């Protein structure tokens, strides 16, 4: 893959660039089928490619619309009052399956940050961020080229930002804990994914989100009102 995008090349659409999500809902209620299907049906799918199968739902399209759709689906399921677990995988920069084939000369494409209105639903999550292909391109995540990339630096900055927004709740094996309004949790993870993706072509991030859990937990974290942390 070359290091410059041809000047005469048409801009890639999000679908062509491989921007998408995999969403799996698990609802711990005897009426889980209705709750899941109603949640999927209630969300605005305008401008998105949606494909629901027996395991998960694929969502393709612009980052802002994908994250907004995921938020609507999860919030709708949580509104049932049932304990809900959502697995969310966000990926950009790899439209293929085993091989990520983009037009020759394609480099990392930027995107605007995501902003979500508070949902009023408290969410706790395990979050992981995976910058990929960084060493192959000799680009660090500060946007400078020529040296070997340090993917942990990008992950560290993302975690620092989670602290700043008030949703950081500690670290566990292989994951960072987030706690706050569902919108703030998704926004934090999505904007880290987008930020790294401005300099690294292929980036994925994964969240396992729990809502309405019967497990006793301490009061929510406090944080800046604008961050939507805690309900």
N, C-alpha and C positions, 0 to 999 in steps of 0.2 A: 504494500500500500504506500503510495507516495505521500509527501508531506505538505502538499499545497492543493487547494481546491481550484480547478480550472476556472478562469474568469468568465468563460462563456457558458458554464454549466448552469442549468436551471436549478433554483433552490430546491432541496429535497423537502417533501412533505414529512410531517411527523411519522406517518405510516411507512414511508420509504426509508426513513432513517432508523426505524425500529423502536419507536417510542410506544410503550405499552405496559400493561399491568396484568397480573393474574390475581384474582380475588377468590378466596374460598371462605364461605361462612359456615360455622358450626353453631347450631342453636340447640341448647340443652332444654328442650321442651317437647312434649308429646305432639304438639302442633307445629313441629319444625318445618315441615314441607310448606305449609301455607305462609309461615313467617318469612322464609327465605324467598319464595316466589313473589310474595307481595312486596318485599323490600326491593327486589330487582326490578319489578314492574313500576314502582313508584319513582325511581330515579330518572332524571332527565338524561337521555342518551343521545341528544341532538349532536350531530357532528362526530359521533364516535362509531367505531366498529365494535360490535358486541357479539360474542360467541359463547353461549353458556352450554357446558357439557355436563357429564355425570360427575366430574371431579371439581371443576372450577370454572370461573367466567373469565374470558379474555376481554380486555378493554384496550382498544387502540385509538390513538388520536393525539391532539395537543396535550402537553403536560397539565395545563390548568384545568382542562375539561376532564381528563382522566381522574385527577385527584378529587375534583368536585363530585364526580359520579361515585367514586369509591366512598367518599364521606356520606353522601346521601343514602347509599345502600346500607352502610353499617349503622348509621343513625336510625334509619327506619326499622331495621331489625331490632336494635336496642330499645326502641320505643315500645316494643311488645312487653317489656319487663323481664323477659327471659334472659338467662345467662347466655351471652353471645361471645364466641371467639372468632376473630377474623384473621386470616393469613393473607397478607398483601405483599406481592412482589412487583417492584417497579424496575423496568429496564429501558435503557436507551442506547442507541448506537450499534445494535446487533439485530438486523431484521430477519436473519436466517434461523436455522435450527443448529446443527452441529457446526456449520460454517457461517461466519458473519460476512456476507458479501455485499459491499457497498460499491458504488461507482468509483473507478480509479480516481485518486486525488482527493477523496473525501477526508476531511479532518473533523475534529470535534466541533459540533454545532451548539451554539448557545441557546438559551431559552429564558424567558422572563420568570421571575419568582412567582410562586403561588401564594395567594392570599385568600383565606377562608373566613367566613363569618362564624362566630362562636356557635356551637351546636347545642350547648346546654347539657351535653352528655359527658360524663367522666369516663376516661379511658386510661388503662394501664397497658404498657406495651414493652416487648423486647424488640430492640431495633439493631440491625446490622447494616453496614455500608460497605460495598465492594467496588473500589475503583479497579478496572481491568485494563490490560494492554498498556499500562503506564510505562513499564520499563522498555517495551518494544519501541515506543515513540520518543524516548529520551526527553520527556517533558515533565517538569515538576508541577505541582498543583498551584503554584503561584503564577503560572503562565510563562515561566522562563524555560527556554529549551537549551539543550546542550549537555545536561547532566543526567545522571541516573535518577529516576523518579523515586520518591519516597511516599508510598501510598498511606503509610501510617500518619504522616503529617496532615494529609487531607482529612483523615478520619478524626484526628485529634482536634482539628479546627471545627469540624462538625459537632463534636461533643461539647466543645467550649461554647458554641452557639446555642446548643440545647440548654446549657447552664444559664446563659444570658436570658433566654426566653422564659425560664422558670419551669420547664417541663422535665429537666434532668432529674433522675431519681436514683442514680447509682449505677454500678456495673456488676454484671453477672458473667459466668463463663460464656464467651463468644457473643455477648450481646450487651447493649446499654439499655437500662430501664428508663422509660419515659412515663410520666404521670401528669394528666391534665385534661383539659377539654379535648374531645376527639379532634376537633379542627386544629388545635394547637399541636397535638401530637403528629397528625398527618402533615401539617405545614412544615414542622421542623424537619421531619425525615425527607419530605419531597424537596425542600429547598436546598438541603445538603446534597442530595442526589443531583439536582440541577446545577448547583455551584461546581461540583467536581466535574460534571459533564461539559463544562465550558472549555476545559483543557484536556480532558481524557475522553476518548471517543466512546468506549463501552463502559457503562457504570450501571450497577444494579444496587438496589437496597431492599431489605426485607423487614417486615414488621409482623409480629404476632400480637394482636390486640385483644384485650379482655374487657368486657363491659358487663355491668350488672352481676359481677361475681359474688357468690355467696360467701367467699372467704373474707374473714374479718381483716381489714387493713386500716392503717393509721389515717388520720385526716389528710386531705390533699395538700400538696405543696402550695405555698403562697408564691406569688410572682407578679410581675407587672400586669395590670389589667389588660393592656393591649395584647398580651401574649395569649390570653384566653386560658390561662392555666387554672385547672381545678374547677370543680362544680360541686 
